[in-house]
Amino acid sequence: MQDSLKLQVRDLEVNVLTGVYSEETHLPQPLRISMTVDIACAEHFHPDTALSASKSYLELKEAATQLPQGVHFTLIEGVADHIAETLFVADPRVLRVEVEIVKLAIAEAGESIGITMVRHRR
């Protein structure tokens, strides 16, 4: 069995051009994005192990917050796919990406409405 390291970034609030219905398509919508990224794990992490043996959390955050300008994602599934693909391209050690997206604007009583997508390196 292969070891892996799970990196997590939780509850980023990002305004994204997304939506199907006319009332959704003209302004960015607030999304709450969380992700878990599995990377190939170093054999051992010594106290002085360099960051290059892992992955910077900021790279994960940037994949979710630095989305292409002016692009309208019809479905939030497209946002999740873009994040996963960005992480796979950036680092060959990324084995699996799980992206959870909650559409904040449609919640009426604090509920979480959204999707979770899991992609594996192919």
Disulfide bonds with the S-S distance in Angstrom:
none
